Amino acid sequence: MTQPPPPPPNQPPNQPPGGFPPPAGGFGAPQDPQQGGFGAPTPPPPQGGPGYGYPQQPPQPGYGHPGQQPPQPPQAQPPYQQPVPPPYGYPNQPQQPQQPYGYPTAPQQPAAVPPGGGKKLSAQAQIVIAAVVAVALIVGGGIWYANSGKDAPPDAKPAGGTSQSPDGGGDAAGSGGGSGGSGLGGNGKEKPGASTGASLAFRIDVPKVPDTTPVDGSWLTEKHFVKTGVNSVVGYDIATGAVAWTVPLAGQVCGASRHVSADHKVPILFEEKKRVAPRYYQSCNQVGMLDLTTGKLLWSTSVSGGGDDKARFSEVTLSGGTVAAGGTDGGAAFDAATGKVRWKPQTGDDNCYDMGYGGGAGLVAVRKCGQYGAESVLVQNLDPVSGKPLSQYKMPNGVKYASVVSTKPLVVAANVGDAADDGSSISDFFSIDEKTGKLRTKISANADRYAARCGSTSVEECSQVLVGDDRLYVPTEEHDGSTGEYGDETNEIVAFDLATGRMAAEKADAGDGYTLMPLRMDGGDIIAYKVPPYDKGGQIVSVNAGTMKETLLLETPSDKGNRDIETSFSITGAELLYADGRFFLSATYASKARPNETAYGKKYLAVSFATKR
């Protein structure tokens, strides 16, 4: 498959990978002295106010820094928490009494009208009508989810394509999608150890940088915690934090895959030269494969983007034996073992280009076509080796970008008609049959109810949303807890069936004062982080995906010193990893040190809490 370059110009020099221009200091970066990380606590004020734990945008008042006055009540809520009009596809429904938070209200069912203008029916006809009405009432609130989006006509199969997809299930694939008790969940590998109480295992200092620098990328192996550094990637002993190896690079890492091979190899993007003042920018055009076990760069390469310039990329992913990189210069793919080019951007007349790819169990391209202002977005399931489209779904009008949540089963998030103005970039989730390209169901994600987020222009940068066992798991936004008092705000994780769009009856409750953030699937279970209230430590829990019952795996210390370290990372920018009794938090940006930084508490590139040494 040949991928032509895009009509729009290249990414502006000051734009970071993924399309997110970082705020001052950057998400996940060491914050200004006045800032605090996620979960910055505030004791109850004399009068009620917004509760602790709302996702906050930097800068925010810090908590517990030396010399600081006692915390004050939070300021006004961030813009994305404000009520907004219902997004695209969300039905206007009458209010229902005592409906659980985050649950959709059921549409009213039409009253049965006897045929024939009210003529008396036979006894047999009355029985049939009564049965039909009863079935409709039983189905109830799930009908609008299953039907929503069905008005979009199926898209034609792409030229030269086939309706067959490659074999393979992947971690996210599975049957089911039913309610608890149907065999879902309970098969995760993560189990609580002899003790769930964790202590601080190690801290990694922020590297010295002359300006805001991306440090995206962190991974785990059995022996190493691996983190992006400055013009390098560094492997640390997983228990002590001692440097085990360092891989020097020609320039700064500017993209990193969230998917890793079974033998711990991962693709990365890096710049062709080291950054220098005053521009402090280099082209992100190098693709490489890193061995996380040995600390070796196995290969690196680049491709032409047209003329004398190398193609610039903003995202990279891995699917089986294929590395795929995408950006506004189009997409390219490489053999994961050798780095040999499988396809690359080519000149064409269709004004189409691959914005990026979703990897993992399959390989999915998000492709934009058409003239500026009249573009259409296509979601293509690809053969990873040839790049040949196996199926295709055309996103509805009003979609400018789309993000791949999962490739098998295929789930895509989009902001249709800019309906979601809360910064989440999600108004709807689209469940697509990857074999046929037909829409299975569309699930509306009301911005006032759900807290999942995707990058505004990124293809594979979604957080707080998971797919497993043919279900979609999302957290609700925070709301008042059981007491309704200040500081007891809470939320839930809810599940939607990807075949019907119906919400499952079961939900995982964070508990008063905590906020649940789903991190990853563990087999059929969910690994989630519970952002703590101001007087407790955070928790890592395993959630049975069928019953939605929680099992505590790890709890961080609640003393002030450890809480200051844990809460210094941004909730929207930090990378959170958990495995085998070890919890890691790391930044995605490093900032230039400030003269008075040490007076307000030290910032770190990464920290680890562990239940064992």
N, C-alpha and C positions, 0 to 999 in steps of 0.2 A: 504494500500500500504506500502510495506517495502522499505526503502531507504538504500542501502548499502553504506559503507564508501568509500572514494576516494582512489585511489592508491597513489596520491602524498602525501608528508609529510605534517604535520600541518603547519599552518601559522607561519612564523618566529616570534620570540618574539618581535622584534622591529617594526613589520609591524602594522600600525593602521588599524582599521576596514575599510572595503571597498577596501582595496588593494592599497591605496594611501599613500606611506611613506611621511609624511609631510616635507616640506622644513623647514629650521630653523625658528622657530616661528610658522610654520603651517599656512595654508590658513585660513584666518579669524581670526588669532590670533593677539593680540596686536603686532604691527610691531616694527622693529628696529627703532631707532631714525631717521635714514635717509629715512625710508620708507614712502610712502604715499599710500592711499587706492585707490579704483577705482575712476576714474575721476580726478586724481591728475592733477590740471590745470597748464598750462604754457602759458603765454601771447605770442603773435606772435613774432617770432624772426626776425632779419633783413632780412633773406632769408628763403625761403620755406623749410619746413621739414615735417616729419610725424605728423599727426594731433592729437589733444587731443582726448581722449576717447577710444583709442585702448585698449582692455583688456591687462593688463600688469601683468607680473609675478613678485612676490616679489623677491629681494628687489627693490623698485623704489624710486626715489627722492620724498620726501614729499612736500606738499604745505602748506604754511601759518604757519609753525611752528615758534615759537618765536625765534628771533635771526638769522633766516635763510635769506640768500641773496635772491633777487628776483628770481623766477623760471627761469630755463634755458630751452632751447629747449629739447624735449625728445631725448633719446638715440636711438640706433638701435632698430628696431622692434623686438618683441619676435619671437622665432623660428617658432611658430605655425602660424604666420601671413605671412611667406614667401611663395612664389609660390611653389606649388608642382605639380608633374605630375597628370593628371586626375585620379581619383580613379576608382576602379573596377566598371564596369557597366556603366561608363559615356561615351557616344558615341563621337567619333571624328566627329566634325561637322564643316562645313565651317563658317567663320565669317559672321555675319549678321549686316548690318548697323543700327545704332540708336536703338539698342536693350536695353530696360531698364535693369539696373543693377540687377543681381540676377535672371533674367529670362532665362530659357533655350532657346537655339536657335533651330529652327525647322529643322528637317532633310530635305534634298532635296528630292523631289518627283520624281520618275522615269517618263520619258516622255512616253506618250502613243505610242505604236508601233502597227500598224495595223496587225492583224493576217494574216497568209498566205504569209509572206515575202513581204508585201507591196502591195498586190493586192488591187484593188479598192473595197471598201466595199459598201454594200447596204446602203441606207439612214437610215434605221432602226438600223443597226449595228453601224453606226457612232453616232447616238443619244445615244445609250446605253453606248458606250465607253466614250463619252463626259460627261455623267452623272456620271460615275464611277470616272473619273478624278476630276470632280468638288467636289465630296464628299471627296475624298482624300485630296484635297487642303484645304477644310474647316476644316477637322480634324487637319491637320497641325502638329504643334509642340508638340501636346500631345501624338502622337502615340507611340513614343519610351518609354515614361514613362509607358504606359499601358502594353506594351509587354515586357519590361525589366524584367528579372528574370523568365520569363515563361518557359525558357529552363530547369529549375530545375524540375525534375519529381516529381509528388506528392508522399509523403511518405506514406508507408503502415500504416494503423491504428494500434496502439499498441495492443499487445495481451491482450485480455480481455476487450478492450475499446469499446466505442460506439461513433457514429458520433453525438450524441446529446449532447448539452451543457446545463448547468443549465439555468433555466429561469432567466430573470433579465436584465435590461438595464444598470443602473448606470448612473452617471453624464456624462460620455463621450459618451454614446451610443446615437444614433439618426439617423434619416433619413436625406437625403439631400446630401450635398457635392457639391451642385451646386454653381452658382455665386450669387453675391449680388442681392437682389430683389426676391430671391427664398424663403424667409421666415426665413433665418438664422439670428441669433443674435438679439440683442435688448431686450432680456428678462432677463438680469442680475439683481441681487438685489442691487448692489452697484450703488448709485446715488450721485451726488454732493450735499453737504449741502448748508446752507446759505452762507458760506464762504469756499473757497478752499485754502486760505492762511493758512499754518500750522506754529506752533511754537514748540520749543523743550519742550516736556512734561516731560521727565525724562531721567536719565542716570544711568546705573548699572556698578559699578566698576568691573574690572577684579579681580577674586579671586587670592590670593597668592598661587602660586604653585612652587615646587622645580624644575620642569622640564616641557617640553611641554606636555600638557594634553588635550585630546579631550573633547570638550563640545558640541558635536552634539546634536541637538534637541531643537526646540522651537515650541510652539503651542499657539493658542488663544482660549479663551472661551468668553462668554459675559462679564465676570467679571475679568478674569485673563490673563496676559501674563505669560507663563510658560517657564522656561529656565533651561537647565542642568547646575548644579554647580559642585563643587568638592565633590565626593562621595554622591551626593544628586541631587534632582530635586526641584526647588524653584518656587512657584507661587507668582506673583507680582500683585498688584492692577493695573488694566489696565489703569487707569487714572493717578495715582500718582506715581506708581512704588514702593510703600511701600510693604514690604514682607507680604504676606497673609498666607502662609504656607510653610513648608519645609519637604520633604520626605527624611530621611537619608537612605543610601544604604550601603551594605557590601563593595562595591568598586565603581570604576568609571564607569559611563555610557559609553558603547562602541558600541552602536547601538541604533537607534531610528526609529520608523515607521513614514512615512510621511502621513499615513492614520489613521484617528481617527474615532471612532464610533460615531453614532448620539448622544449618551449621554455622549460624551467627555471622552471616555476611550481610552488609547493608549498603545501598547506594547513597551517595551524597553529591551535592553540587558545591563547587567552590570557585572563587574568583581567580582570574588568570594571573593577577599580580597582587602584591601587598598594597594596602591602602596608604595614601600619603596626603598630607595637607597641601593646599587648603580644600581641595574638592572632596577628598576622603571617599572616593567611590571607584570601583573597578567593575568590569563587565563580568556577570555571572554566567560563564560559558563552559566551565569544565565539569565533566561528569566522571565520577570515580566509584570504585567498589572497595569497601573497607572490610577487612577481616577483624571482627571484634575480639576474637580469641587470641590471635597472634600479634595484633597491632600493626598490620601491614596494609599498605595501599596496593591492592592487587593489580589494578589498572586505572588509567585515566585517559580521557579523550575529549574531543570536541568535534563539532560538525559545522559546515558552512551554512550561514543563514541567508545567503544570497550576496553576490558580489564578493568583496574582500573581507566582509565581516563574518565573525563566527556567530552562530545562533545563540541567543541569550535565553536562559531558562529561569523559571521561578519556582518550579515544583518538580519533584522526582519521586517515583514509586517503584515497587517491585511486584511482579506477578510471575511466579514460577521461575523460569529461566530467562525472563525478559525484564530489563530495566527500561522504564519509559520516563522521559522528561518532557515537560510542556511549558509553554509561555506564549507571549504575544508574537514571537518569531515562528510559532508552530511547534509541532511535536517531533520527537525523534525517539528511536528505540534501539537498544543495544543488547547483545548477548551477555547475560549476567556472568558467564564464566570467562569470556575472553575480551569483552568490550567491543567486539565487532559490530558495526552498524547494521541494524536490521531494516530500518527505514529512517528517513530524514526529511526535513522541509524541502519542498520542490515548488517551482513556479507553476501556477495554474490560473485558469480563467473563472473559477467558480467562487472566488472570494471566500473560501473556507479555510479554516485552520483549527487545529486541535489546541484548545486553551490549556488542557491538562488531562491527567489520567487518574483513575482510581485503581489501586492494585489489591493485592491479597489473593483471595481464592480465584478471582478472575481479573480481566483487564478491561476497563471501561473508559472510553474517551468522551469528553465533553467538547463538542465541536460547534463553532460559530460560523455561520454562513450569511452572505448578503451584504449589501451596502450599509454604511454607517447610518443609524437611525431606523433601519428596516431589517435588522439582523434577526435570524432565527437560531435557536439553540437545539442541537441534536445530541441525544445520548446514545452512543454506539457500543454494543458489546463486541469486543474484538477477539480475533485469533491472536494470542500473544506473540506467536512466531512470525506470522506474515503481516499482521496488522489489518487483515481483511475483516470488514464488518460482518458479523454474524446476525445481528439484528439491530434495529434502530427505532428509537422513540423520539418524536418531535415534541419538545416542551411547548406548553400553551403560549399564546401571544402575551406579551408583557413580561416574559422571562428574559433577562439579560445575561445572567450567569446561573450556573447550577453546580451543586457540590455533591460528590459521591459519598454517601454514608457507608454503603456496603456494596460489593460487587456480586456476591452470591449469598443470599438473595439480593437482587439489585434494588437499592433504595437510594433515591436522589432527593436532596432538599433544594428548595428554590424560594425566592421572594417574588411572587407573582404580582406584577404591577406595582412593585414597591409598597405593597400593603403593610409589611412589617417595618415600622420605622423605629424600632427599639434597639437597633444595632445588631440584632441576631442574624439578619439576612435569611430568615426562614419565615415564610407564611404557610407553606405546605410541604408535606413529604409525599413523594410519588413512589409507590411500590410497582415495579415493572417486571414483567416476565422476561428474563434475559434471553430466553430461547426464541421467543416470537416478537419481542419488542412491543407487546400489547400492555396497556395499563391494567394492573390488577385492581388497585384502589388508590385513592388519594386521601390523605389524612390532613385535615386542617390543623395548623399549630397556632392557635390564638396567642398573640404575643403577650397578652395579660396573664395567660395561664401557664405557659411552658417556658423553660429556661435553656433549651438547647441553643447552640450557637454555631455558625459557620463563618469562614472568611468571606468578606464581601465579594472578592473576585477570585478566590481560590477554589480549586476543584477538590482537593482532599485535605481540608482543614476544618473539620467539624469536631466539636467537643460537647460533652454532656449529652451524648446520644449514642445508643448502642443498638446493634441488631444481633439477635441470636434465636435459634429455634423458630424461625419465621415470625418473630415478634420484633416490634420496635419499642425500645425502652427510653423514656424521656423523663426528666424531673420537672415538677411543677415549679412555678415561681413561689417565693416565700409568701406566707400569710400568717395571720395570728394563730398561735398555738391554742392548747386546750383551755388555758386560763384567760386568754385575751389580754394579759398583762404585758407591759413593756419588757422586752428581752426574751420572750418565749416563742418568737417567730420560728416557723418550721416549714417543711415541705415534704413532698412524697415523690417516689418514682412510680410511674404508671406504665402500663404495657398496652400496645395496640397489635391486633392480629393483622399481619401483612397481606393476608388473603381477602379479608372482609373489611378491614379498617375499624372493626369494633374494638372498644376498650375492654380489657379484662376486668373482672370484678376485683381481683386482688391488687393490692398496692403495697409498697414498702414505705413505712412512715419513719421520718427522720427522728421524731421525738422533739419535745419542746426545747427550743434554743439551738438545735442542730440544723444543718442544711445538708442534704444528701447530694453528692456529685458522682454519677456513674463514671468509672474510669476505663474498664475493659471487661470483656467477657472472659470467664474462666470455665471452659466447657459450656454447660448450660446455665451457669450461675453468673452473677454480676459482682464484680469487685467495685466497691464504692468508697469514697472518702466522705466522712461526716465532718463538715466545717464546724468547729466547736463554738459554744457560747463564751462569754468573756472570762469565765472562771474555771474552765475545764480544758483538757487536752483534746486534740482531734482523734478521730477513730477511723480505722480501716475495717470494713465489714464485708462479709460475703452474703449476698442476697440470693436465696433460692428462687430461681426464675419462675418456678411454678406456683409456689405458695407465697412468695415474696417475704418470707420470714428471714430475719437477719441473724448472722453469727459473728460475734466480735473476733477479729483476728489480731488487732493491734490497737493500743491506745497510747498516745504521746503524753509526756509529763504535763501537769497542769501548773507548775510553778512559773513565776513571772519570767525568769531568764529563758527557759525553754520555750515558753509561749511567744516571747518576743522574736525568737529565731523562727519559729514555725509560721507566725503570722506576718513575717516581713516579705513574703512572696505574694505576688498579685494573683488573685483567684482567676482572672481571665487570661493571664499570660504564663503562669508557671507550668512546667512539665511535672506531672505527678506519676510516679511509678511505684508499684508494690509487687513483691514476690518473696515468698518463703520467709515471712517474719521481718522483712526489711522494707522501709518506706523512704522514698527519695523525693525531695522537692528541689527543682532547679530552675534557674532563670532562663529566659529566651533572649534577653538583651543585657549587655554590660554597658555601663555609663562611666564617663570621666569622673574621677574622684573629686569630691568637693572639700574645700579646706576645713570645714567644721563637721565633717561626716562622723568622725570618731566620737564627737561629743554627744551624738544622738543615738549611738548604738551601731554596731557593725553590721554590714550587709555581706551576703555570701552568694557565690555562684551556685552552690548546691549544698544541701545538708542531708544527713541520713539519720533516721531513728530506727532502732532495731530491738526486737525482743530477745535477741541472743547476741553474744559477742564471738 
